[in-house]
Amino acid sequence: MQLTAWSKDLRVTAGGSGVVSHVGAALLRLLADRAGLTAGLSAGLARAGWWPMHDRGRVLVDLAVMIADGGEAISDIDVLRHQREVFGPVASDTTVWRALDEIGAVQLRRIAKARAKVRARMWQLFGGPPAARAAGRDIGTGVVVLDVDSTIVITHSDKEGAAATYKHSFGFHPILVTCDNTAELLAVKLRPGNAGANTAADHLDVLAQAIAQVPAKHRRHLLIRGDCAAATHAVLDWLHEQDSKRGRRVEYSLGWSIGEAERAAITALPAQAWSPAINADGGVRDGAAVAELTGLLHLPGWPAGMRVIVRRERPHPGAQLTLFEDR
């Protein structure tokens, strides 16, 4: 009760005195409380015989609200602290630092468990996730689509874990998995800037974390999407292993690197092998076509039943073409 007492008798109006800025952040905080996330994090981070002045679940929720409100540094928590009349007591930036420093592998597992429990409850309240869409139509009832990809986060100082990236910048290179059905970030693996784009162990770790975040009843039919960095032997073998489990279907649509064998197969394709490509809205993509290369490639060691599809389209203005592409 102490965690949620701040919102007792809270009202949002368009006029009156005592106006405060960033009051919309209160709605996010209230959502976390009513969904059970704040209490779940508090229980997961509690320690016997230890009662900190600022509950750790409350601290993490306030930190998330601060980031959603545009905060870029832990000191930005002061935006909430300075509006005590709305948010009640909010931890200082030094307390937030201590709270984060207390989190280790055990606490991370407890946080993940609390998130998964709240997500299962919310999906149940909404009657399950909405259908994912592609080419202007629903992919299928009950299919949960997980998108895995890495991104570059630039930093302008020598922070812990920061390093030079393959894009000649400096910062971090995390891998994220999002749910296309709901636009939720399910899992993220923090990595230094020089981490490899196609490191299979990192992909397997973050995918396993993401699947654990999907409520059990909705894991029966998954579609994993990613670029060619995820198309390693280890990842594809693991996906086929997941697909072989009773009561579960796991499909994938991953990028594929173009090498000499693929170039030779593309060259050998007859004109009639190409079909018009489709845009995300279902309309025909002007000047683009797709074809299947599977029968023209020798794929030893790759999982049986895997198909290779290629797309061609008109070059974008200013595109630098290889000799093969130009031809």
Secondary structure in CASP SS format (residue, H / E / C, confidence):
PFRMAT SS
TARGET T0000
AUTHOR 0000-0000-0000
METHOD secondary structure of the structure
MODEL  1
M C 1.00
Q C 1.00
L C 1.00
T C 1.00
A H 1.00
W H 1.00
S H 1.00
K C 1.00
D C 1.00
L C 1.00
R C 1.00
V C 1.00
T C 1.00
A C 1.00
G C 1.00
G C 1.00
S C 1.00
G C 1.00
V C 1.00
V C 1.00
S C 1.00
H C 1.00
V C 1.00
G C 1.00
A H 1.00
A H 1.00
L H 1.00
L H 1.00
R H 1.00
L H 1.00
L H 1.00
A H 1.00
D H 1.00
R H 1.00
A H 1.00
G C 1.00
L H 1.00
T H 1.00
A H 1.00
G H 1.00
L H 1.00
S H 1.00
A H 1.00
G H 1.00
L H 1.00
A C 1.00
R E 1.00
A C 1.00
G C 1.00
W E 1.00
W C 1.00
P C 1.00
M C 1.00
H C 1.00
D C 1.00
R H 1.00
G H 1.00
R H 1.00
V H 1.00
L H 1.00
V H 1.00
D H 1.00
L H 1.00
A H 1.00
V H 1.00
M H 1.00
I H 1.00
A H 1.00
D C 1.00
G C 1.00
G C 1.00
E C 1.00
A C 1.00
I H 1.00
S H 1.00
D H 1.00
I H 1.00
D H 1.00
V H 1.00
L H 1.00
R H 1.00
H C 1.00
Q C 1.00
R H 1.00
E H 1.00
V H 1.00
F H 1.00
G C 1.00
P C 1.00
V C 1.00
A C 1.00
S C 1.00
D H 1.00
T H 1.00
T H 1.00
V H 1.00
W H 1.00
R H 1.00
A H 1.00
L H 1.00
D H 1.00
E C 1.00
I C 1.00
G C 1.00
A H 1.00
V H 1.00
Q H 1.00
L H 1.00
R H 1.00
R H 1.00
I H 1.00
A H 1.00
K H 1.00
A H 1.00
R H 1.00
A H 1.00
K H 1.00
V H 1.00
R H 1.00
A H 1.00
R H 1.00
M H 1.00
W H 1.00
Q H 1.00
L H 1.00
F C 1.00
G C 1.00
G C 1.00
P C 1.00
P C 1.00
A C 1.00
A C 1.00
R E 1.00
A E 1.00
A C 1.00
G C 1.00
R E 1.00
D E 1.00
I C 1.00
G C 1.00
T C 1.00
G C 1.00
V C 1.00
V E 1.00
V E 1.00
L E 1.00
D E 1.00
V E 1.00
D E 1.00
S E 1.00
T C 1.00
I C 1.00
V E 1.00
I E 1.00
T C 1.00
H C 1.00
S C 1.00
D C 1.00
K C 1.00
E C 1.00
G C 1.00
A C 1.00
A E 1.00
A E 1.00
T C 1.00
Y C 1.00
K C 1.00
H C 1.00
S C 1.00
F E 1.00
G E 1.00
F E 1.00
H C 1.00
P C 1.00
I E 1.00
L E 1.00
V E 1.00
T E 1.00
C E 1.00
D C 1.00
N C 1.00
T C 1.00
A C 1.00
E E 1.00
L E 1.00
L E 1.00
A E 1.00
V E 1.00
K E 1.00
L C 1.00
R C 1.00
P E 1.00
G C 1.00
N C 1.00
A C 1.00
G C 1.00
A C 1.00
N C 1.00
T C 1.00
A H 1.00
A H 1.00
D H 1.00
H H 1.00
L H 1.00
D H 1.00
V H 1.00
L H 1.00
A H 1.00
Q H 1.00
A H 1.00
I H 1.00
A H 1.00
Q H 1.00
V C 1.00
P C 1.00
A H 1.00
K H 1.00
H H 1.00
R C 1.00
R C 1.00
H E 1.00
L E 1.00
L E 1.00
I E 1.00
R E 1.00
G E 1.00
D C 1.00
C H 1.00
A H 1.00
A H 1.00
A C 1.00
T C 1.00
H H 1.00
A H 1.00
V H 1.00
L H 1.00
D H 1.00
W H 1.00
L H 1.00
H H 1.00
E H 1.00
Q H 1.00
D H 1.00
S C 1.00
K C 1.00
R C 1.00
G C 1.00
R C 1.00
R E 1.00
V E 1.00
E E 1.00
Y E 1.00
S E 1.00
L E 1.00
G C 1.00
W C 1.00
S C 1.00
I C 1.00
G C 1.00
E H 1.00
A H 1.00
E H 1.00
R H 1.00
A H 1.00
A H 1.00
I H 1.00
T H 1.00
A H 1.00
L C 1.00
P C 1.00
A H 1.00
Q H 1.00
A H 1.00
W C 1.00
S E 1.00
P E 1.00
A E 1.00
I E 1.00
N C 1.00
A C 1.00
D C 1.00
G C 1.00
G C 1.00
V E 1.00
R E 1.00
D E 1.00
G E 1.00
A E 1.00
A E 1.00
V E 1.00
A E 1.00
E E 1.00
L C 1.00
T H 1.00
G H 1.00
L H 1.00
L C 1.00
H C 1.00
L C 1.00
P C 1.00
G C 1.00
W C 1.00
P C 1.00
A C 1.00
G C 1.00
M C 1.00
R C 1.00
V C 1.00
I E 1.00
V E 1.00
R E 1.00
R E 1.00
E C 1.00
R C 1.00
P C 1.00
H C 1.00
P C 1.00
G C 1.00
A C 1.00
Q C 1.00
L C 1.00
T C 1.00
L H 1.00
F H 1.00
E H 1.00
D H 1.00
R C 1.00
END
